[in-house]
Amino acid sequence: MIYLDNAATTPMSAVAISAMTQVMQETYGNPSSIHSHGRQAGKLLREARQDLASLLGTKPQHLFFTAGGTESNNTAIIGHCLRHQNLGKHIITTAIEHHSVLEPIEYLVENFGFEVTILQPINQEISAQQVQEALRDDTILVSTMYANNETGTLLPISEIGELLKQHQAAYHVDAVQAVGKVPIFPETLGIDFLSASAHKFHGPKGIGFLYSATMDFDSYLHGGDQEQKKRAGTENLPAIVGMVAALKEALEKQEQHFKEVEELKDVFLHEMTGADYYLNQGKIQLPYVLNIGFPGQKNDLLLLRLDLAGISISTGSACTAGIVQISHVLEAFYGPESHRLHESVRISISPQNTIQEMKQLAETLKEIIGG
């Protein structure tokens, strides 16, 4: 079996599994309890938050733990906009965002009278100039992803962050596909909110974090004082420790992993020489995600035939798993009538993949499309 759907989720690293196992066996107290078992758990929680802050170049009080990217995105978008709607009700985002960004914004529009400007990609790119042109006096939030989950395209985060320093609008960055793959320091980049999810960088599922520069937003989980009263509920300590261990390892090996994944991608494309295909990508992108199309080949049938051959890839967002839906990202790139929407698949690579696996994928694909 060959797994090449790492943008959907990654296999857990041995480091993360080991860290979690130790916590589950030895530190089972509630971090909020005042007895010795609770104090031991609380100490681990504080250490994990401090370690995470060090990795991001920030302070522990700017971080709190969530159930993952979706919760982090919803919290930042809805929490900030409802808290600051007295300053305006205009939001800027892009057409290529994950649904966990687009749908909270739609919720605010439909239920609270917010307005949204959705930037369309130009030549598969979103520019800081587009953001600048869309800014209004009543804009209170700009929300963009760091790297697109379907194509790997990178957005101009630092340029947008610099632009917004002169504006009241907060900057939210969905960095789910980028954290662990590139160094990210939100304070240097001018980011006000940053979302991440552990299972995208070989950590456990069901845990993530949100960076907030000010912690000035409405929370919608109530019932306890955990996480600076921003996220009620007993902390998932094993998952938190596993996430931080996974991120630490990922960043320590970031340059090595980046080069390894670039090589794997290059090997695959070299092996595809002579085959009829096209790539869906911007000028600047991460090597971890490769969106590729095959003229005349239906992507749902292609996925099925690859699965029968023991190879797992996808068409795009895992949040529509079980149904092959038209990619809203590719639709934004090429329009609703483009044949690419029905011919394209996503291959997402991790350092755990091998050169032999990439060669086997290319060989299998050429057999399928040649037949």
Sequence and secondary structure as in RCSB ss.txt:
>XXXX:A:sequence
MIYLDNAATTPMSAVAISAMTQVMQETYGNPSSIHSHGRQAGKLLREARQDLASLLGTKPQHLFFTAGGTESNNT
AIIGHCLRHQNLGKHIITTAIEHHSVLEPIEYLVENFGFEVTILQPINQEISAQQVQEALRDDTILVSTMYANNE
TGTLLPISEIGELLKQHQAAYHVDAVQAVGKVPIFPETLGIDFLSASAHKFHGPKGIGFLYSATMDFDSYLHGGD
QEQKKRAGTENLPAIVGMVAALKEALEKQEQHFKEVEELKDVFLHEMTGADYYLNQGKIQLPYVLNIGFPGQKND
LLLLRLDLAGISISTGSACTAGIVQISHVLEAFYGPESHRLHESVRISISPQNTIQEMKQLAETLKEIIGG
>XXXX:A:secstr
 EE BTTT     HHHHHHHHHHHHH  S TT  SHHHHHHHHHHHHHHHHHHHHHTS GGGEEEESSHHHHHHH
HHHHHHHHTGGG  EEEEETTS HHHHHHHHHHHHHH  EEEEE  BTTB  HHHHHHH  TTEEEEEEESB TT
T BB  HHHHHHHHTTSS EEEEE TTTBTTB   HHHHT SEEEEEGGGTTS TT EEEEESS  S     SS 
HHHHTS S   HHHHHHHHHHHHHHHHTHHHHHHHHHHHHHHHHHHTTTS  EE   SSB TTEEEEE TT  HH
HHHHHHHHTTEE BSS GGGTTS    HHHHHHH TT THHHHEEEEE  TTS HHHHHHHHHHHHHHHH 
